[in-house]
Amino acid sequence: MRAVWMASRGGPEVLRYGEIAPPVLEAGQVRIAVKAVALNHLDVWVRKGVASPKLPLPHILGCDIAGVVESVGAGVSGVAPGDAVVVNPGVSCGRCARCLGGQDNLCAGYQILGEHRWGGYAELVVVPAANILPKPARLSWLEAASLPLTFLTAWQMVVDKLQVRPGEDVLVMAAGAGVSVAAIQIAKLHGARVIATASSDEKLAQAKALGADEGVNYSQPDWYKEVRRLTGGKGADAVVDHTGAQYWEGVIKATAWGGRISLVGASSGYEATTPLSHIFYRQLSIFGSTMASKSRLFPILQFVAEGRLRPVIGATLPLSQAAEGHRLLEERRVFGKVVLEV
């Protein structure tokens, strides 16, 4: 099969395009002919060796996949060749207390497609049958592929962790990122007033077109003071953040007394300074977050089918240009998702 794989760890140049042996279909699994696969910053971190540095090579990246069922393994029911599907990227054992309690993303054996096992930068991918959902008919392949990981991640942050309520001020950092594009929409869906940050006026305009009520350019010094001004001096009740060390102190200072912060990444670095007096004296709550339960993709796809949530595609490239897609992500040249057509 044709695919893009990592031959080593490093820059985008380590991604090779060509022929590689297809994955073997086993019992309980489904093999999918990939139509589109979306890129995520996780792909970049794995490529560099920041995430899963001991991963065996060669390795195929790609968490977010949409395609057609090509064949099914022994014991699989409810899925048939020819079905148009979206792939849920979180893989777990399905048997432990966490999985059976609806917290499969806390399973000790939790894996993410494209990180811990071969993903979708290929013509074919094999996944557990439990990870298959029907593709909403209204979506193109590109749109369907751009949904799962970022919308799952944002849903857990906004709904499960922050428990955003109508009328609250929600700060969404780095509005052009895929998680943030989803978080803006999910926060609005739950009745919040959204303040989005971005590094350019163009991205702020796009965030407002998506539903954000206010915009703040966080490349400006003391940007957090503008957030406080927009909230009458109070600060944001809830914050969606993945920007990392460079902006962390500003995020804390932009948060209201008794406010909540959900943290899902650290794009600008992991070693951040935390002014502890702000945490205990102002009684802030900080929630770590990774992905979401597989069950959360069902309401997400329902809201997408109803037109109440929508994917945003920033760039489309053929599979052979995956390396260029990585450069677009790293250089922050897109608002929304970069998607590869297979």
Salt bridges, closest charged atoms under 4 A:
ASP64 OD2 - LYS337 NZ 3.73
GLU70 OE1 - ARG31 NE 2.74
ASP104 OD2 - LYS294 NZ 3.56
GLU115 OE2 - HIS116 NE2 3.50
GLU123 OE2 - ARG2 NH2 2.72
ASP160 OD2 - ARG296 NE 2.97
GLU168 OE2 - ARG165 NH2 3.16
GLU168 OE2 - ARG260 NH1 2.88
ASP169 OD1 - ARG193 NH1 2.88
ASP169 OD2 - LYS234 NZ 2.97
ASP213 OD2 - LYS188 NZ 2.94
GLU214 OE2 - ARG193 NH2 3.50
ASP222 OD2 - LYS225 NZ 3.39
GLU226 OE2 - ARG229 NH2 2.70
ASP237 OD2 - LYS234 NZ 3.14
GLU306 OE1 - ARG308 NH1 3.72
GLU324 OE1 - ARG327 NH1 3.70
GLU324 OE2 - ARG333 NH2 3.38
GLU330 OE2 - ARG47 NH2 2.95
GLU330 OE1 - LYS48 NZ 2.93
GLU331 OE1 - ARG333 NE 2.58
